[in-house]
Amino acid sequence: MSKFKKKASSKQEIPTSALPDIIFMLLFFFMVTTVMRENTIKVEQRIPPASQLKKIERKSLVSYMYVGKPQSYLVDQFGTEPKIQVNDVFIETDEIIQFVEEERNKLDEVERDQMIISLKVDKETKMGIITDIKLELRDANARLLNYSSRLGDVVK
Amino acid sequence: MRKKDRGGAEVNSSSMADIAFLLLVFFLVTTTIASDKGIPMVLPPKSDQQDEVKLKEKNIFKVLINSKDQLLVENEPMETEAIKDAAIKFLNNRGRDPQSSDSPKDAVVSIKADRGTSYEKYLTVLDEVTAAYNQSRADYLGISLEDFLNLDMENPDHKRAYDAARAEYPLQISEAEPTDIGG
């Protein structure tokens, strides 16, 4: 009479039949919360954080401008001075007015004066180029600006 | 004759997880999380359309940033952390100190950056000034800064409160044309 019978050591397997469901759930989450990358960003983008952020309600009104040093693989071609990228190309400051007009024509007539330009600027950029951009935008009458940023601890 | 044991014919689904993983990785790589947040700013109209506005010297809160990212606030050197409190004090002066603003509605914050100032510093200063405004607005409504930032614009009550606070403390940030003196 042995009270402590040896347990039948049956093979213990973790049921994995629910694994695909879990993964699909993750997949759908990412499909819903993210957007397709529209263009390859060719400039460095280490965007400085801020605390007083406002969300842009109407995404269709926004046009993006990326400003920063060309990424390392483009340095040979474009140098290390900060450049402005819109859509997939680099532009000079005097081409901004034309870009703004093109973007404005994509919008409905009633919404044209509500166009927002979102500036995504690398933290190491100097204010000189930003000022040039702002003067051009002012001339192009695109006066609603948004300094794109993310919530984070501000380095002081 | 023995009946064939049919058993439950099962589709092997162990590779289903792999397929789903593959899709997941594909989406992770090709997409970005939408981050449409930022600090809004309205540029002044073209200079030839602009009317000359005479402002009293004392109603302007002057912030200068030089090319070494050093600050000069109201002609005094200052650390970045101190701007918020100084701006709140300036906004809420309401005529007590004759050298400071008459009322929040008259107050203007002028930020002047050098061409050599880093964008990071500029954005930090802008953020601090915006924080000063938001803090004053939150105090005006008697709520915390966090609650103020989370006001829901879709909700009519919240919108009304927000508009009232904004009317009391209109955000007036003027950006002077930058210098390129360096220094």
Interface residues (C-beta under 8 A of the other chain):
Chain A: T16 S17 L19 P20 I23 F24 L26 L27 F30 M31 T33 T34 V35 M36 R37 P48 A50 S51 Q52 L53 K54 K55 I56 E57 K59 V62 I116 S118 V121 D122 K123 E124 T125 K126 M127 G128 I130 T131 K134 L137 R138 D139 N141 A142 R143 L144 L145 N146 Y147 S148 S149 R150 L151 V154 V155 K156
Chain B: S13 S14 M16 A17 I19 A20 F21 L23 L24 F27 L28 T30 T31 T32 I33 A34 S35 D36 K37 G38 I39 P40 M41 V42 L43 P44 P45 K46 S47 E79 T80 E81 A113 D114 R115 G116 T117 S118 Y119 E120 Y122 L123 T124 L126 D127 E128 T130 A131 N134 L149 M153 E175 E177 P178 D180
